[in-house]
Amino acid sequence: MSETGGVREVKSAARTVELLELLAARGDRPARLQELADALQVPRSSMYALLQTLISRGWVRTDVTGSLYGIGIHALLTGTSYLDSDPRVRVVRPYLDEASDALGETIHMGRLDGRDVAYLATRESHEYLRTISRVGRRLPAHAGALGKALLAERADAELPQGPYEALTPNSHTTRESLLTDLAETRSRGYSIDHEEGVLGIVGFGFALRYDAPAQDAISCSVPVARLTPEHEERIVTVMREIRAKIEAAPPGNGAAAHWR
């Protein structure tokens, strides 16, 4: 049994969290009982009992036949509570509106979560929609502007060994390639996602340095077809100004808690 901070892990709690994370990761693809039992390597009877408990509490839902399972509405309610109660998100949201109004492009706020970035707030462009990056979605940190901006705030030694997942033909798949990109990010002061997460989309990421190392970042995403040198220069100028305003803003109630 693993330990965290000297406290032994509760096996039943860990299994419950693993199940919910698995169902959440499947999105609109419901799972069958045997699939879940096999994926988590638990007996079918134990998985069935766990599912029924979570269904009764709204964390898992099932179809009319009782044979398909998906994430339940209580996961949404909990996620919404996280966003509503987070002081950093409350501070950043108005500045995302300001950046969106100034640039007419899609603006994001994300937070590093292990090897991924979780999207916490988004202001979509009226010109196009990026459903891959809606609030609550995750993207590998190595494959997007938000993640690379945050990875660049850390020592190279912290970067995991590859190979990395290729989301597009432009994604970094080796540690060496990503290290070169992060060095360039540090030099210029922001990251650039050259169609590495989504083909046809370029992103510019800016770490928010109110924490050390930075945990949050903001980005601007723009279709390649609309990205001229002049527009890129304006994006960088506006996003730098927005970052400075966010970092200078009062942190909001609860920020002093130093959540981890």
One Martini backbone bead per residue (centre of mass of N, CA, C, O) as a GRO file, in nm:
protein
  260
    1MET     BB    1   0.095   0.036   0.023
    2SER     BB    2   0.075   0.355  -0.017
    3GLU     BB    3   0.231   0.677   0.055
    4THR     BB    4   0.137   1.010   0.198
    5GLY     BB    5   0.302   1.181   0.418
    6GLY     BB    6   0.286   0.902   0.604
    7VAL     BB    7   0.009   0.813   0.480
    8ARG     BB    8  -0.205   0.576   0.424
    9GLU     BB    9  -0.368   0.449   0.174
   10VAL     BB   10  -0.700   0.433   0.066
   11LYS     BB   11  -0.815   0.198  -0.133
   12SER     BB   12  -1.117   0.272  -0.182
   13ALA     BB   13  -1.066   0.568  -0.254
   14ALA     BB   14  -0.871   0.524  -0.488
   15ARG     BB   15  -1.069   0.360  -0.663
   16THR     BB   16  -1.283   0.577  -0.694
   17VAL     BB   17  -1.106   0.788  -0.833
   18GLU     BB   18  -1.016   0.612  -1.072
   19LEU     BB   19  -1.298   0.573  -1.186
   20LEU     BB   20  -1.376   0.871  -1.234
   21GLU     BB   21  -1.134   0.936  -1.419
   22LEU     BB   22  -1.201   0.728  -1.635
   23LEU     BB   23  -1.484   0.834  -1.711
   24ALA     BB   24  -1.395   1.124  -1.778
   25ALA     BB   25  -1.188   1.045  -2.010
   26ARG     BB   26  -1.421   0.922  -2.205
   27GLY     BB   27  -1.664   1.098  -2.208
   28ASP     BB   28  -1.887   0.992  -2.471
   29ARG     BB   29  -1.778   0.694  -2.366
   30PRO     BB   30  -1.918   0.446  -2.252
   31ALA     BB   31  -1.907   0.183  -2.009
   32ARG     BB   32  -1.845  -0.133  -1.914
   33LEU     BB   33  -1.800  -0.337  -1.659
   34GLN     BB   34  -1.557  -0.503  -1.771
   35GLU     BB   35  -1.383  -0.265  -1.856
   36LEU     BB   36  -1.344  -0.151  -1.568
   37ALA     BB   37  -1.232  -0.400  -1.430
   38ASP     BB   38  -0.985  -0.429  -1.617
   39ALA     BB   39  -0.858  -0.143  -1.590
   40LEU     BB   40  -0.846  -0.178  -1.250
   41GLN     BB   41  -0.811  -0.467  -1.146
   42VAL     BB   42  -1.103  -0.583  -1.059
   43PRO     BB   43  -1.360  -0.729  -0.955
   44ARG     BB   44  -1.670  -0.739  -1.082
   45SER     BB   45  -1.827  -0.725  -0.812
   46SER     BB   46  -1.682  -0.473  -0.698
   47MET     BB   47  -1.750  -0.281  -0.930
   48TYR     BB   48  -2.056  -0.298  -0.908
   49ALA     BB   49  -2.082  -0.189  -0.620
   50LEU     BB   50  -1.948   0.083  -0.673
   51LEU     BB   51  -2.137   0.185  -0.893
   52GLN     BB   52  -2.401   0.179  -0.726
   53THR     BB   53  -2.310   0.383  -0.516
   54LEU     BB   54  -2.254   0.620  -0.722
   55ILE     BB   55  -2.534   0.633  -0.844
   56SER     BB   56  -2.692   0.703  -0.576
   57ARG     BB   57  -2.495   0.986  -0.562
   58GLY     BB   58  -2.435   1.103  -0.875
   59TRP     BB   59  -2.138   1.014  -0.999
   60VAL     BB   60  -2.302   0.801  -1.164
   61ARG     BB   61  -2.424   0.675  -1.474
   62THR     BB   62  -2.702   0.508  -1.643
   63ASP     BB   63  -2.874   0.327  -1.841
   64VAL     BB   64  -3.172   0.157  -1.897
   65THR     BB   65  -3.006  -0.128  -1.889
   66GLY     BB   66  -2.744  -0.115  -1.692
   67SER     BB   67  -2.460  -0.139  -1.896
   68LEU     BB   68  -2.391   0.171  -1.886
   69TYR     BB   69  -2.119   0.409  -1.809
   70GLY     BB   70  -2.094   0.737  -1.648
   71ILE     BB   71  -2.062   1.042  -1.566
   72GLY     BB   72  -2.188   1.248  -1.324
   73ILE     BB   73  -2.333   1.543  -1.203
   74HIS     BB   74  -2.150   1.578  -0.945
   75ALA     BB   75  -1.894   1.647  -1.098
   76LEU     BB   76  -1.991   1.921  -1.199
   77LEU     BB   77  -2.054   2.053  -0.925
   78THR     BB   78  -1.764   2.033  -0.818
   79GLY     BB   79  -1.620   2.186  -1.046
   80THR     BB   80  -1.776   2.451  -1.013
   81SER     BB   81  -1.687   2.502  -0.720
   82TYR     BB   82  -1.390   2.534  -0.780
   83LEU     BB   83  -1.414   2.785  -0.962
   84ASP     BB   84  -1.583   2.969  -0.765
   85SER     BB   85  -1.354   2.940  -0.518
   86ASP     BB   86  -1.126   3.052  -0.688
   87PRO     BB   87  -0.934   3.335  -0.662
   88ARG     BB   88  -0.778   3.341  -0.932
   89VAL     BB   89  -1.013   3.314  -1.129
   90ARG     BB   90  -1.165   3.568  -1.039
   91VAL     BB   91  -0.940   3.766  -1.120
   92VAL     BB   92  -0.896   3.681  -1.430
   93ARG     BB   93  -1.163   3.697  -1.593
   94PRO     BB   94  -1.176   4.007  -1.673
   95TYR     BB   95  -0.906   3.988  -1.843
   96LEU     BB   96  -1.013   3.799  -2.057
   97ASP     BB   97  -1.221   3.994  -2.165
   98GLU     BB   98  -1.022   4.215  -2.247
   99ALA     BB   99  -0.858   4.043  -2.449
  100SER     BB  100  -1.094   3.959  -2.631
  101ASP     BB  101  -1.183   4.247  -2.714
  102ALA     BB  102  -0.899   4.335  -2.834
  103LEU     BB  103  -0.854   4.062  -3.036
  104GLY     BB  104  -1.083   3.839  -3.116
  105GLU     BB  105  -0.988   3.593  -2.947
  106THR     BB  106  -0.890   3.316  -2.785
  107ILE     BB  107  -0.902   3.280  -2.424
  108HIS     BB  108  -0.692   3.146  -2.160
  109MET     BB  109  -0.697   2.943  -1.857
  110GLY     BB  110  -0.438   2.760  -1.679
  111ARG     BB  111  -0.335   2.451  -1.502
  112LEU     BB  112  -0.108   2.267  -1.350
  113ASP     BB  113  -0.135   1.889  -1.375
  114GLY     BB  114   0.132   1.762  -1.381
  115ARG     BB  115   0.142   1.675  -1.731
  116ASP     BB  116  -0.092   1.882  -1.732
  117VAL     BB  117  -0.358   2.095  -1.851
  118ALA     BB  118  -0.611   2.287  -1.704
  119TYR     BB  119  -0.909   2.431  -1.791
  120LEU     BB  120  -1.066   2.726  -1.628
  121ALA     BB  121  -1.082   2.943  -1.872
  122THR     BB  122  -1.296   3.088  -2.143
  123ARG     BB  123  -1.276   3.293  -2.446
  124GLU     BB  124  -1.446   3.295  -2.726
  125SER     BB  125  -1.447   3.324  -3.041
  126HIS     BB  126  -1.663   3.432  -3.304
  127GLU     BB  127  -1.503   3.280  -3.547
  128TYR     BB  128  -1.437   3.030  -3.348
  129LEU     BB  129  -1.409   2.684  -3.227
  130ARG     BB  130  -1.253   2.508  -2.930
  131THR     BB  131  -1.345   2.215  -2.792
  132ILE     BB  132  -1.073   2.104  -2.665
  133SER     BB  133  -1.061   2.385  -2.458
  134ARG     BB  134  -1.259   2.354  -2.255
  135VAL     BB  135  -1.375   2.359  -1.963
  136GLY     BB  136  -1.200   2.078  -1.803
  137ARG     BB  137  -0.989   2.026  -1.986
  138ARG     BB  138  -0.706   1.840  -2.113
  139LEU     BB  139  -0.347   1.895  -2.174
  140PRO     BB  140  -0.055   1.839  -2.266
  141ALA     BB  141   0.207   2.040  -2.180
  142HIS     BB  142   0.391   1.990  -2.448
  143ALA     BB  143   0.119   2.078  -2.656
  144GLY     BB  144   0.113   2.386  -2.539
  145ALA     BB  145   0.120   2.710  -2.441
  146LEU     BB  146   0.057   2.682  -2.144
  147GLY     BB  147   0.250   2.448  -2.071
  148LYS     BB  148   0.520   2.574  -2.176
  149ALA     BB  149   0.515   2.822  -1.994
  150LEU     BB  150   0.536   2.642  -1.729
  151LEU     BB  151   0.784   2.467  -1.790
  152ALA     BB  152   0.982   2.717  -1.817
  153GLU     BB  153   0.965   2.767  -1.489
  154ARG     BB  154   1.144   2.512  -1.487
  155ALA     BB  155   1.356   2.280  -1.447
  156ASP     BB  156   1.489   2.052  -1.659
  157ALA     BB  157   1.497   1.812  -1.448
  158GLU     BB  158   1.168   1.797  -1.430
  159LEU     BB  159   1.159   1.671  -1.698
  160PRO     BB  160   1.037   1.424  -1.852
  161GLN     BB  161   1.076   1.155  -2.012
  162GLY     BB  162   1.049   1.013  -2.291
  163PRO     BB  163   0.811   0.983  -2.487
  164TYR     BB  164   0.574   1.185  -2.645
  165GLU     BB  165   0.276   1.278  -2.730
  166ALA     BB  166   0.112   1.296  -3.049
  167LEU     BB  167  -0.131   1.522  -3.166
  168THR     BB  168   0.066   1.613  -3.390
  169PRO     BB  169   0.319   1.652  -3.619
  170ASN     BB  170   0.427   1.908  -3.421
  171SER     BB  171   0.488   1.757  -3.183
  172HIS     BB  172   0.658   1.684  -2.914
  173THR     BB  173   0.857   1.367  -2.850
  174THR     BB  174   1.116   1.490  -2.723
  175ARG     BB  175   1.318   1.621  -2.485
  176GLU     BB  176   1.514   1.782  -2.662
  177SER     BB  177   1.306   1.947  -2.820
  178LEU     BB  178   1.165   2.076  -2.573
  179LEU     BB  179   1.414   2.216  -2.449
  180THR     BB  180   1.457   2.413  -2.680
  181ASP     BB  181   1.184   2.553  -2.657
  182LEU     BB  182   1.212   2.648  -2.357
  183ALA     BB  183   1.455   2.830  -2.405
  184GLU     BB  184   1.303   3.021  -2.597
  185THR     BB  185   1.083   3.102  -2.399
  186ARG     BB  186   1.266   3.239  -2.191
  187SER     BB  187   1.389   3.450  -2.384
  188ARG     BB  188   1.104   3.588  -2.478
  189GLY     BB  189   0.859   3.527  -2.238
  190TYR     BB  190   0.709   3.313  -2.431
  191SER     BB  191   0.495   3.095  -2.589
  192ILE     BB  192   0.474   2.865  -2.878
  193ASP     BB  193   0.209   2.711  -3.070
  194HIS     BB  194   0.277   2.509  -3.361
  195GLU     BB  195   0.038   2.307  -3.405
  196GLU     BB  196   0.059   2.088  -3.148
  197GLY     BB  197  -0.254   2.044  -3.060
  198VAL     BB  198  -0.377   2.199  -3.324
  199LEU     BB  199  -0.459   2.217  -3.630
  200GLY     BB  200  -0.452   2.564  -3.732
  201ILE     BB  201  -0.323   2.644  -3.442
  202VAL     BB  202  -0.204   2.926  -3.261
  203GLY     BB  203  -0.010   2.986  -2.961
  204PHE     BB  204   0.010   3.212  -2.667
  205GLY     BB  205   0.212   3.197  -2.367
  206PHE     BB  206   0.158   3.312  -2.010
  207ALA     BB  207   0.293   3.331  -1.721
  208LEU     BB  208   0.187   3.345  -1.378
  209ARG     BB  209   0.392   3.508  -1.117
  210TYR     BB  210   0.232   3.466  -0.822
  211ASP     BB  211   0.395   3.208  -0.838
  212ALA     BB  212   0.660   2.976  -0.703
  213PRO     BB  213   0.610   2.835  -0.933
  214ALA     BB  214   0.416   2.853  -1.183
  215GLN     BB  215   0.062   2.741  -1.231
  216ASP     BB  216  -0.034   2.969  -1.421
  217ALA     BB  217  -0.199   3.060  -1.738
  218ILE     BB  218  -0.208   3.240  -2.047
  219SER     BB  219  -0.389   3.257  -2.369
  220CYS     BB  220  -0.366   3.276  -2.735
  221SER     BB  221  -0.582   3.186  -3.005
  222VAL     BB  222  -0.508   3.128  -3.364
  223PRO     BB  223  -0.552   3.112  -3.679
  224VAL     BB  224  -0.336   3.083  -3.931
  225ALA     BB  225  -0.502   3.247  -4.151
  226ARG     BB  226  -0.496   3.515  -3.932
  227LEU     BB  227  -0.172   3.524  -3.907
  228THR     BB  228   0.004   3.801  -3.879
  229PRO     BB  229   0.265   3.991  -3.790
  230GLU     BB  230   0.083   4.217  -3.673
  231HIS     BB  231  -0.101   4.038  -3.499
  232GLU     BB  232   0.118   3.909  -3.328
  233GLU     BB  233   0.224   4.169  -3.201
  234ARG     BB  234  -0.045   4.242  -3.064
  235ILE     BB  235  -0.080   3.994  -2.892
  236VAL     BB  236   0.177   4.026  -2.724
  237THR     BB  237   0.118   4.305  -2.612
  238VAL     BB  238  -0.156   4.248  -2.474
  239MET     BB  239  -0.073   3.997  -2.301
  240ARG     BB  240   0.141   4.143  -2.136
  241GLU     BB  241  -0.054   4.348  -2.011
  242ILE     BB  242  -0.241   4.144  -1.879
  243ARG     BB  243  -0.036   4.008  -1.701
  244ALA     BB  244   0.043   4.260  -1.538
  245LYS     BB  245  -0.239   4.308  -1.419
  246ILE     BB  246  -0.273   4.039  -1.273
  247GLU     BB  247  -0.009   4.053  -1.096
  248ALA     BB  248  -0.115   4.341  -0.962
  249ALA     BB  249  -0.349   4.217  -0.842
  250PRO     BB  250  -0.540   4.133  -0.612
  251PRO     BB  251  -0.577   3.801  -0.499
  252GLY     BB  252  -0.794   3.748  -0.306
  253ASN     BB  253  -0.988   3.552  -0.142
  254GLY     BB  254  -0.780   3.265  -0.042
  255ALA     BB  255  -0.485   3.289  -0.159
  256ALA     BB  256  -0.330   3.248   0.124
  257ALA     BB  257  -0.363   2.929   0.145
  258HIS     BB  258  -0.189   2.760  -0.046
  259TRP     BB  259  -0.261   2.557  -0.249
  260ARG     BB  260  -0.195   2.185  -0.357
   0.00000   0.00000   0.00000
